[in-house]
Amino acid sequence: MIRSGGQKLSDFLVWQSVYSELYFTDVNWNNVRKIDLMRVIRDFQKRQRRYGK
């Protein structure tokens, strides 16, 4: 789940985001460029997942 605009997650799809991986960006969704999405994907690929371990 990508949360744009640098805002907090409070009251934003709280139940839907329970098992999601979160990424916060300061760029507003209307101003997101291809390079911004590539940064999100690169960060997602680098993450170490433990799956509850």
C-alpha positions in Angstrom: 0.0 0.0 0.0 1.4 3.4 -1.0 0.3 6.3 1.1 1.2 9.5 -0.6 1.3 13.1 0.6 3.3 12.5 3.8 0.2 12.0 5.9 -0.3 9.5 8.6 -2.2 6.2 8.2 -4.9 7.1 10.9 -8.4 6.2 9.7 -7.1 5.4 6.2 -8.2 1.8 5.2 -7.2 0.6 8.7 -8.7 -2.9 8.3 -7.7 -3.3 4.7 -4.0 -2.5 5.5 -3.6 -5.0 8.4 -1.3 -7.4 6.5 -0.1 -4.9 3.9 3.4 -3.7 3.4 3.4 0.1 3.8 5.4 2.7 1.9 5.1 6.4 2.8 6.1 9.1 0.3 6.1 12.9 0.5 5.0 13.2 -3.1 1.3 13.8 -3.6 -0.4 11.2 -5.8 -1.2 13.8 -8.5 2.5 14.6 -8.8 3.9 11.0 -8.8 6.3 10.4 -11.7 7.6 7.1 -13.1 10.9 7.6 -11.2 8.9 7.8 -7.9 7.2 4.5 -8.6 10.5 2.9 -9.5 11.8 4.0 -6.1 8.9 2.3 -4.4 9.5 -0.9 -6.4 13.2 -0.9 -5.6 12.5 -0.3 -1.9 10.0 -3.2 -1.9 12.5 -5.5 -3.5 15.1 -4.8 -0.8 12.9 -5.6 2.1 13.6 -8.6 4.3 10.4 -10.4 5.2 10.1 -12.7 8.2 6.5 -13.8 7.7 5.8 -13.9 11.4 9.0 -15.5 12.5 
